[in-house]
């Protein structure tokens, strides 16, 4: 059995390394993916998404976090009502 502290450290390192690797892959491949002729990767969609996040980015992050929190609370309320 893995000690909980080691498990926490291992999962934290894996999350950070995974995030970093995905960032660098996206930075290297991302611009080339939109310069080709891929049917579902359209430059207009990227620009529209960029404009949306420039306008509503902070609010979107707050709402997404509150939705995750409300989902967790919604799952725990029936258990606390017993």
C-alpha positions, 0 to 999 in steps of 0.5 A: 500500500502506498503511503498517502503522503507519497501518493499526494507528492506523486500525483502533484508532480504528475499533474505539474509535469503533465500540464507543462508537457501539454503546454509545450506540445500545444505551443509547438504544434498549435500554430501549425495545426491552424495553418493547414487545411484541417476541416474541423480546425478553422482559424475563424473559430480560434479567433472567435474563441480568443475574442470571447475569452478576452471579453468574458475570460475572468467571469468564465473561470469564476462561473466554471469554478462555482459550477464545480463547487455546486455539483459537489455540494449537490452530491453531498446534500442527500447524504447529509439529510439522512 
